[in-house]
């Protein structure tokens, strides 16, 4: 199904509307939008299933262990530590929380 949707369809999905129990808008103005995401073990870290993001800054509030899959790669282990801050270019991926604790991430999206 994810392959049929393609990156353009997935990127058009607003995570706050698709997963309102996991995402909330922490701040939004004409320059940026800050999303807060909380995911339980067994859930996605920044969305469910294969999904897309625009380029963004992420701030890890609660670290996590994960499995990351992209349309071009098999699942690989990954993870982030409390307090990590990192930049990511636009991406389509699936990131599953395989740890034992909730993940909490602030995602900063710049507006054009």
Buried (B, 14 or more C-beta within 10 A) or exposed (E): EBEEBEBEEBBEBEBBEBBEEBBEEEEEEEEEBBBBBBBEBEBBBBBBEBBBBBEBBBBBBBBBBBBBBBBEEEBEEBBBEEEEEEEBEEBBBBBBBBBEEBBBBBBBBEEE
